[in-house]
Amino acid sequence: MAGRIMGIINHRYNELKHEKHGRFEFIDCHDDQGVAHALINHIENWAKVRGMDHLVGPLGFSDKDPQGFLIEGFDHMAIIATTYNREYMVKLITREGYTKKVDLIDYIVNVPGDMPEIYKRIYKRVSHRADFKIVEFSSRKEIKPYIIPVLQLMNETYSEIYGFVPLDEKEMVDLAKRYLPILHPDFIKLVLIEKEPVGFVIGIPDLSPGLIKAKGRLFPFGIFIILRAMKKSKRLNLLLGAIKPKYQGLGIDVMMGVKMLESAIQHGMTEIESHLILENNHKMNGEVIKAGGKIYKRFRIYKKAL
């Protein structure tokens, strides 16, 4: 096999955003422009016949799938829910006339040995609000009742994020089934106001070393190898996080961040890797940098008019 590619048309997203965009995903091939051209040209024609006027990618069915070509950070290990491509793929796609659509940034934050005093003071001040309640978990069973409300909150807060498509209830259940087995209760933080979730953050110990040891196979014994490796992990990967818009700027992010940092310290973590953040999300980028985050990887989604 010389190469592969997938073409996607997300009609729901196109209707929501009034676009006619096709997508390409899972593209990979040898360092051969002829092969790359054959792959991408086939999807361009496929999308054009179906009335699309642009092709964008790499981008899956939604922003919850791996997205973008890695363009910086090739010497770092790939993590779950992000792509890893050979460096020459960027050269091949740009030679086909593709230009930058948007960048996504991945940060690394060093975990201190002890909680910094400034964080303790801010947390103490914010947590005194009687209407804010932070919820932590000790078992996956405790998490289950909050899964659908948290994903509904994600629908509300992610509506303006590029590539995001609101989840319906079936998709919420499927997403919960996919990730619940690998979630660690200690790394899920939730803030309630009058029993309503208004903020959450979810992290998991890095499972990449375990996937390598298991040679990418979950069965028959790979899942046990991965789970064992996660227990020894020194890096925490943040998967998702959100705060209800009307409660942003009130310190909920500090409450969840301090509690997550406490758990990371207790588990002997030395690094926290952020989820992908759009480059134009200046507020979120600023907060991560303020917390000591350094750019670790950069991913780029490309576009081309058809």
The 8 nearest C-alpha neighbors of each residue, nearest first, counted from 0:
[[1, 2, 3, 28, 29, 27, 34, 4],
 [2, 0, 28, 29, 34, 3, 27, 31],
 [3, 1, 28, 27, 0, 29, 34, 4],
 [2, 4, 26, 27, 28, 38, 25, 5],
 [5, 3, 26, 25, 24, 38, 27, 6],
 [6, 4, 24, 23, 25, 7, 26, 3],
 [5, 7, 23, 42, 22, 24, 4, 8],
 [8, 6, 22, 21, 23, 9, 5, 60],
 [7, 9, 21, 10, 22, 20, 6, 46],
 [8, 10, 12, 11, 60, 7, 13, 21],
 [9, 11, 13, 12, 8, 14, 19, 15],
 [12, 10, 14, 13, 9, 15, 164, 16],
 [11, 13, 15, 14, 10, 9, 164, 16],
 [12, 14, 18, 10, 16, 17, 11, 15],
 [13, 15, 17, 11, 12, 16, 10, 18],
 [16, 14, 12, 13, 17, 11, 18, 164],
 [15, 17, 13, 18, 14, 12, 11, 19],
 [18, 16, 14, 13, 15, 19, 12, 20],
 [19, 17, 13, 16, 20, 14, 12, 15],
 [20, 18, 51, 52, 13, 53, 21, 50],
 [21, 19, 53, 51, 54, 18, 52, 22],
 [20, 22, 54, 8, 46, 7, 51, 53],
 [23, 21, 55, 7, 54, 56, 6, 58],
 [22, 24, 6, 56, 57, 5, 7, 58],
 [23, 25, 57, 5, 58, 26, 59, 4],
 [26, 24, 4, 5, 27, 57, 3, 23],
 [27, 25, 4, 3, 24, 5, 28, 23],
 [28, 26, 2, 3, 25, 4, 29, 88],
 [27, 29, 2, 1, 3, 30, 35, 26],
 [28, 30, 31, 1, 2, 27, 34, 35],
 [31, 29, 87, 28, 32, 88, 91, 35],
 [30, 32, 29, 33, 34, 35, 28, 91],
 [33, 31, 35, 34, 36, 91, 30, 94],
 [32, 34, 36, 31, 35, 37, 38, 30],
 [33, 35, 37, 36, 31, 32, 38, 2],
 [36, 34, 32, 38, 33, 37, 39, 31],
 [37, 35, 33, 39, 34, 38, 40, 32],
 [36, 38, 34, 40, 35, 39, 41, 33],
 [39, 37, 35, 41, 36, 40, 34, 4],
 [38, 40, 42, 36, 41, 37, 43, 35],
 [41, 39, 43, 37, 42, 38, 36, 44],
 [40, 42, 44, 39, 38, 43, 37, 45],
 [43, 41, 45, 39, 44, 40, 6, 46],
 [44, 42, 40, 46, 45, 41, 47, 39],
 [43, 45, 47, 41, 42, 46, 48, 40],
 [44, 46, 42, 43, 48, 47, 41, 49],
 [47, 45, 49, 43, 51, 44, 48, 21],
 [48, 46, 51, 44, 50, 49, 45, 43],
 [47, 49, 45, 50, 46, 44, 51, 43],
 [50, 48, 46, 47, 51, 45, 44, 8],
 [49, 51, 47, 48, 52, 46, 19, 20],
 [50, 52, 19, 47, 46, 20, 53, 49],
 [51, 53, 305, 19, 304, 20, 47, 50],
 [54, 52, 304, 20, 305, 303, 51, 21],
 [53, 55, 21, 22, 303, 20, 302, 304],
 [56, 54, 302, 22, 301, 21, 23, 53],
 [57, 55, 58, 23, 300, 301, 22, 24],
 [56, 58, 24, 67, 66, 23, 300, 68],
 [59, 57, 56, 66, 24, 22, 23, 67],
 [60, 58, 64, 61, 24, 66, 65, 57],
 [59, 61, 9, 64, 7, 58, 62, 8],
 [62, 60, 63, 59, 163, 162, 64, 164],
 [61, 63, 162, 163, 64, 66, 59, 60],
 [64, 62, 61, 65, 80, 163, 59, 60],
 [63, 65, 59, 62, 61, 66, 80, 60],
 [66, 64, 81, 80, 82, 59, 63, 58],
 [67, 65, 58, 57, 64, 82, 59, 81],
 [66, 68, 300, 299, 57, 298, 56, 58],
 [69, 67, 299, 298, 70, 57, 300, 84],
 [68, 70, 298, 71, 297, 83, 84, 67],
 [69, 71, 298, 297, 68, 299, 72, 89],
 [72, 70, 297, 296, 69, 73, 298, 295],
 [73, 71, 296, 74, 75, 295, 297, 70],
 [72, 74, 75, 71, 69, 86, 70, 76],
 [73, 75, 72, 76, 71, 77, 296, 295],
 [76, 74, 73, 72, 77, 296, 295, 78],
 [75, 77, 78, 74, 207, 73, 83, 72],
 [76, 78, 83, 75, 81, 207, 79, 82],
 [79, 77, 207, 81, 80, 76, 205, 206],
 [78, 80, 81, 207, 77, 206, 205, 82],
 [79, 81, 65, 64, 78, 82, 63, 238],
 [82, 80, 65, 79, 78, 66, 83, 77],
 [83, 81, 65, 66, 84, 69, 68, 80],
 [82, 84, 77, 69, 81, 85, 68, 73],
 [85, 83, 69, 86, 82, 68, 88, 27],
 [84, 86, 87, 88, 83, 73, 89, 69],
 [85, 87, 88, 89, 84, 70, 73, 90],
 [86, 88, 90, 89, 85, 91, 30, 84],
 [89, 87, 91, 90, 86, 85, 92, 84],
 [90, 88, 87, 92, 91, 86, 93, 68],
 [89, 91, 87, 93, 88, 92, 94, 86],
 [92, 90, 88, 94, 89, 93, 32, 87],
 [91, 93, 95, 89, 94, 90, 97, 88],
 [94, 92, 97, 95, 96, 90, 91, 89],
 [93, 95, 91, 96, 92, 90, 97, 32],
 [94, 96, 92, 93, 97, 91, 36, 39],
 [97, 95, 93, 94, 98, 303, 92, 302],
 [98, 96, 93, 303, 302, 301, 95, 92],
 [99, 97, 301, 302, 93, 100, 96, 303],
 [98, 100, 301, 101, 302, 300, 299, 97],
 [99, 101, 301, 300, 302, 98, 102, 299],
 [100, 102, 300, 99, 299, 103, 301, 278],
 [103, 101, 299, 298, 278, 277, 300, 104],
 [102, 104, 277, 298, 276, 278, 275, 297],
 [103, 105, 297, 276, 275, 296, 277, 278],
 [104, 106, 296, 275, 295, 273, 294, 297],
 [107, 105, 294, 295, 273, 293, 292, 272],
 [106, 108, 272, 292, 293, 295, 271, 273],
 [109, 107, 292, 271, 270, 291, 272, 110],
 [108, 110, 270, 269, 111, 271, 107, 291],
 [109, 111, 269, 270, 108, 112, 268, 271],
 [112, 110, 113, 109, 114, 269, 264, 115],
 [111, 113, 264, 110, 114, 269, 267, 115],
 [114, 112, 111, 115, 264, 261, 110, 116],
 [113, 115, 116, 111, 261, 118, 112, 119],
 [116, 114, 118, 117, 113, 119, 111, 112],
 [117, 115, 119, 118, 120, 114, 121, 113],
 [116, 118, 120, 119, 115, 121, 114, 122],
 [119, 117, 121, 116, 120, 115, 122, 257],
 [120, 118, 116, 122, 117, 121, 123, 115],
 [119, 121, 123, 117, 118, 122, 116, 124],
 [122, 120, 124, 118, 123, 119, 125, 117],
 [121, 123, 119, 125, 124, 120, 254, 126],
 [124, 122, 120, 126, 121, 125, 119, 127],
 [123, 125, 121, 122, 127, 126, 120, 128],
 [124, 126, 122, 127, 123, 250, 128, 121],
 [127, 125, 128, 123, 124, 122, 131, 254],
 [128, 126, 125, 124, 129, 123, 131, 122],
 [129, 127, 126, 130, 131, 125, 124, 132],
 [128, 130, 131, 127, 132, 126, 192, 125],
 [129, 131, 128, 192, 132, 193, 191, 127],
 [132, 130, 192, 129, 128, 191, 133, 190],
 [133, 131, 191, 190, 134, 192, 130, 129],
 [132, 134, 190, 189, 191, 131, 135, 188],
 [135, 133, 189, 190, 188, 132, 136, 191],
 [136, 134, 188, 187, 189, 133, 185, 137],
 [137, 135, 184, 138, 185, 141, 142, 134],
 [136, 138, 184, 185, 135, 141, 139, 140],
 [139, 137, 140, 141, 184, 136, 142, 183],
 [140, 138, 142, 141, 184, 143, 137, 179],
 [139, 141, 138, 142, 143, 144, 137, 136],
 [142, 140, 139, 138, 143, 136, 144, 137],
 [141, 143, 139, 140, 145, 144, 146, 136],
 [142, 144, 146, 145, 140, 141, 139, 147],
 [145, 143, 146, 142, 141, 147, 148, 140],
 [144, 146, 148, 143, 142, 147, 149, 141],
 [145, 147, 149, 143, 148, 144, 150, 142],
 [146, 148, 150, 149, 145, 151, 171, 144],
 [149, 147, 151, 145, 150, 146, 152, 196],
 [150, 148, 152, 146, 151, 147, 145, 153],
 [151, 149, 153, 147, 152, 148, 146, 154],
 [152, 150, 148, 154, 153, 149, 147, 155],
 [153, 151, 149, 155, 150, 154, 148, 156],
 [152, 154, 150, 156, 151, 155, 157, 149],
 [155, 153, 151, 165, 152, 157, 156, 158],
 [154, 156, 152, 153, 157, 158, 151, 243],
 [155, 157, 153, 158, 154, 243, 152, 241],
 [158, 156, 160, 159, 154, 153, 155, 163],
 [157, 159, 156, 160, 155, 154, 163, 165],
 [160, 158, 157, 161, 163, 156, 162, 155],
 [161, 159, 157, 163, 158, 162, 277, 62],
 [162, 160, 163, 159, 62, 277, 158, 157],
 [161, 163, 62, 61, 160, 164, 12, 58],
 [164, 162, 62, 61, 161, 160, 158, 165],
 [163, 165, 12, 61, 166, 162, 11, 158],
 [166, 164, 154, 163, 167, 158, 157, 155],
 [167, 165, 170, 171, 164, 168, 154, 150],
 [166, 168, 170, 169, 171, 165, 172, 151],
 [167, 169, 171, 170, 172, 166, 147, 173],
 [170, 168, 172, 171, 167, 173, 166, 174],
 [171, 169, 173, 167, 172, 168, 166, 174],
 [172, 170, 168, 174, 169, 173, 166, 175],
 [171, 173, 175, 169, 170, 174, 176, 168],
 [174, 172, 170, 176, 175, 171, 177, 169],
 [175, 173, 177, 171, 176, 172, 170, 178],
 [174, 176, 172, 177, 173, 178, 179, 171],
 [177, 175, 173, 174, 179, 178, 172, 180],
 [178, 176, 174, 175, 179, 173, 180, 181],
 [177, 179, 175, 180, 176, 181, 182, 174],
 [178, 180, 182, 181, 175, 176, 177, 139],
 [181, 179, 178, 182, 177, 176, 139, 183],
 [182, 180, 179, 178, 183, 203, 226, 177],
 [183, 181, 179, 180, 203, 178, 184, 139],
 [182, 184, 185, 186, 203, 181, 187, 139],
 [185, 183, 136, 137, 186, 138, 187, 139],
 [186, 184, 183, 187, 136, 262, 137, 135],
 [185, 187, 202, 184, 183, 201, 259, 203],
 [186, 188, 201, 184, 185, 200, 202, 135],
 [189, 187, 200, 135, 199, 255, 134, 186],
 [188, 190, 199, 134, 133, 198, 191, 135],
 [191, 189, 133, 198, 132, 196, 197, 134],
 [192, 190, 196, 195, 132, 194, 197, 131],
 [191, 193, 195, 131, 194, 130, 132, 196],
 [192, 194, 195, 191, 130, 131, 132, 196],
 [195, 193, 191, 192, 196, 132, 190, 197],
 [194, 196, 191, 192, 193, 197, 148, 190],
 [197, 195, 191, 190, 198, 194, 192, 149],
 [198, 196, 243, 191, 242, 190, 195, 192],
 [199, 197, 242, 190, 241, 189, 196, 243],
 [200, 198, 189, 240, 188, 241, 190, 242],
 [199, 201, 240, 188, 239, 187, 241, 189],
 [202, 200, 187, 239, 238, 237, 186, 240],
 [201, 203, 237, 186, 238, 236, 187, 235],
 [204, 202, 236, 235, 182, 183, 205, 186],
 [203, 205, 235, 229, 232, 236, 234, 206],
 [206, 204, 234, 235, 207, 236, 232, 229],
 [205, 207, 209, 229, 208, 204, 225, 210],
 [206, 208, 210, 209, 78, 205, 211, 79],
 [209, 207, 211, 210, 206, 212, 228, 205],
 [210, 208, 225, 228, 212, 206, 207, 211],
 [209, 211, 213, 207, 215, 212, 208, 225],
 [210, 212, 214, 208, 209, 213, 215, 207],
 [213, 211, 209, 214, 210, 208, 224, 225],
 [212, 214, 221, 210, 215, 211, 216, 209],
 [215, 213, 211, 212, 216, 210, 221, 209],
 [214, 216, 210, 213, 211, 217, 221, 212],
 [217, 215, 221, 214, 213, 218, 210, 222],
 [216, 218, 221, 222, 219, 220, 215, 213],
 [219, 217, 220, 221, 216, 222, 223, 213],
 [218, 220, 221, 217, 222, 216, 223, 213],
 [221, 219, 218, 223, 222, 217, 224, 213],
 [220, 222, 217, 213, 224, 218, 216, 223],
 [221, 223, 217, 225, 224, 220, 226, 218],
 [224, 222, 226, 225, 221, 220, 227, 217],
 [223, 225, 221, 227, 222, 226, 209, 213],
 [224, 226, 209, 222, 228, 223, 227, 210],
 [227, 225, 229, 223, 228, 224, 222, 230],
 [228, 226, 224, 230, 229, 225, 223, 231],
 [227, 229, 209, 225, 231, 230, 226, 224],
 [228, 230, 232, 226, 231, 206, 227, 204],
 [231, 229, 227, 228, 232, 226, 204, 233],
 [232, 230, 228, 229, 233, 227, 204, 267],
 [231, 233, 229, 234, 230, 204, 205, 228],
 [234, 232, 268, 269, 267, 231, 270, 235],
 [235, 233, 270, 268, 232, 205, 271, 204],
 [234, 236, 204, 271, 205, 203, 272, 270],
 [237, 235, 272, 203, 202, 205, 271, 204],
 [236, 238, 202, 273, 274, 201, 239, 272],
 [239, 237, 202, 274, 201, 236, 240, 203],
 [240, 238, 201, 200, 237, 274, 241, 202],
 [239, 241, 200, 199, 201, 238, 242, 198],
 [240, 242, 198, 199, 153, 156, 200, 243],
 [241, 243, 198, 197, 244, 247, 199, 246],
 [242, 244, 197, 246, 245, 156, 198, 247],
 [245, 243, 247, 246, 242, 156, 155, 197],
 [244, 246, 247, 243, 242, 248, 197, 249],
 [247, 245, 244, 243, 249, 248, 242, 197],
 [248, 246, 244, 249, 245, 242, 243, 251],
 [247, 249, 250, 246, 251, 252, 245, 244],
 [250, 248, 247, 251, 246, 125, 252, 253],
 [249, 251, 253, 252, 248, 125, 254, 247],
 [252, 250, 254, 253, 249, 255, 198, 247],
 [251, 253, 250, 255, 254, 256, 242, 198],
 [254, 252, 256, 250, 251, 255, 257, 122],
 [255, 253, 251, 257, 252, 256, 122, 258],
 [254, 256, 258, 252, 253, 257, 188, 259],
 [255, 257, 253, 259, 258, 254, 252, 260],
 [256, 258, 260, 259, 254, 255, 253, 261],
 [259, 257, 261, 255, 260, 256, 262, 254],
 [260, 258, 256, 262, 261, 257, 255, 263],
 [259, 261, 263, 257, 258, 262, 256, 264],
 [262, 260, 258, 264, 259, 263, 257, 265],
 [261, 263, 265, 259, 260, 264, 266, 185],
 [262, 264, 260, 268, 266, 261, 265, 259],
 [265, 263, 267, 261, 266, 262, 268, 260],
 [266, 264, 262, 263, 267, 261, 268, 260],
 [267, 265, 263, 264, 268, 262, 233, 261],
 [266, 268, 264, 265, 263, 233, 269, 112],
 [269, 267, 233, 263, 234, 266, 264, 270],
 [268, 270, 110, 233, 109, 234, 267, 271],
 [271, 269, 109, 234, 110, 108, 268, 235],
 [270, 272, 235, 108, 234, 107, 236, 109],
 [273, 271, 107, 236, 106, 235, 237, 108],
 [274, 272, 237, 106, 105, 236, 107, 275],
 [273, 275, 237, 238, 105, 276, 239, 272],
 [276, 274, 105, 104, 103, 273, 277, 106],
 [277, 275, 104, 103, 278, 274, 105, 280],
 [276, 278, 103, 280, 279, 102, 104, 275],
 [277, 279, 280, 103, 102, 276, 104, 281],
 [280, 278, 281, 277, 284, 276, 102, 101],
 [281, 279, 277, 278, 282, 283, 284, 276],
 [282, 280, 284, 279, 283, 285, 278, 277],
 [281, 283, 285, 284, 280, 286, 279, 287],
 [282, 284, 286, 285, 281, 280, 287, 276],
 [285, 283, 281, 287, 286, 282, 288, 280],
 [284, 286, 282, 288, 283, 287, 281, 289],
 [285, 287, 289, 283, 288, 284, 282, 290],
 [286, 288, 290, 292, 284, 289, 285, 283],
 [287, 289, 292, 291, 285, 290, 286, 284],
 [288, 290, 286, 287, 291, 285, 292, 284],
 [291, 289, 287, 288, 292, 286, 108, 285],
 [292, 290, 288, 289, 108, 293, 287, 109],
 [291, 293, 288, 108, 287, 107, 106, 290],
 [294, 292, 106, 107, 295, 108, 291, 288],
 [295, 293, 106, 296, 105, 107, 292, 104],
 [296, 294, 106, 105, 107, 293, 72, 297],
 [297, 295, 72, 105, 71, 294, 104, 298],
 [296, 298, 104, 71, 70, 103, 69, 105],
 [299, 297, 69, 67, 103, 68, 70, 102],
 [298, 300, 102, 67, 68, 101, 103, 301],
 [299, 301, 67, 56, 100, 101, 57, 99],
 [302, 300, 99, 100, 56, 98, 55, 97],
 [303, 301, 55, 97, 100, 98, 54, 99],
 [302, 304, 97, 54, 53, 305, 55, 98],
 [305, 303, 53, 52, 54, 302, 97, 55],
 [304, 52, 53, 303, 47, 54, 43, 51]]
